[in-house]
Amino acid sequence: MTRSVKKLDTEPLGLLYKPTKTSTTVRVNSDVMLWLKSKGKGYQTRLNEILRKAMVEEINEAHDH
């Protein structure tokens, strides 16, 4: 089943917006994990921000064509 994904805005939806989170296990290359952790506390948040940015860019690019 394919779901349609609408174009996404990169702006926050407001102060009360809190996306739901899913607990999962992913395998990340050691050098990538070291880099994420070298930036200090919050490596999971950083990883999520990187993935969200890539997702939004890909979805928006698909809708621009």
C-alpha positions in Angstrom: 0.0 0.0 0.0 1.4 3.4 -1.0 0.5 6.4 1.0 0.4 9.9 -0.5 2.7 12.3 1.3 1.9 16.0 1.0 4.5 18.7 0.6 6.0 19.6 4.0 6.8 22.9 5.5 10.1 23.2 7.4 8.6 25.6 9.9 7.5 24.3 13.3 3.8 23.8 13.7 3.7 25.8 16.8 4.9 25.7 20.4 2.5 22.9 21.3 3.4 20.6 18.4 5.2 17.5 19.6 5.5 14.6 17.1 5.0 11.1 18.4 8.1 9.0 18.7 8.6 5.4 17.9 11.2 3.3 19.7 13.3 1.4 17.3 16.7 -0.1 16.8 19.0 1.0 13.9 22.5 0.0 13.0 24.7 3.0 12.5 28.3 3.0 11.3 30.7 3.5 14.2 32.3 6.6 12.7 28.8 8.2 12.3 27.9 7.4 15.9 31.2 8.8 17.2 30.6 12.0 15.2 27.1 12.4 16.5 28.2 11.8 20.1 31.2 14.1 19.7 28.8 17.0 19.4 27.7 16.6 23.0 24.5 15.6 24.7 21.5 15.0 22.5 22.9 12.8 19.7 19.5 11.1 19.2 17.8 14.4 18.7 20.5 15.5 16.3 20.1 12.2 14.3 16.3 12.8 14.2 16.9 16.4 13.0 19.2 15.2 10.2 16.8 12.5 9.1 13.8 14.9 9.2 15.6 17.5 7.1 16.4 14.9 4.5 12.8 13.6 4.5 11.3 17.1 4.1 13.7 17.9 1.3 13.0 14.7 -0.6 9.2 15.0 -0.2 9.2 18.7 -1.3 11.5 17.9 -4.3 9.1 15.2 -5.4 6.2 17.6 -5.2 8.0 20.3 -7.2 8.3 18.1 -10.3 
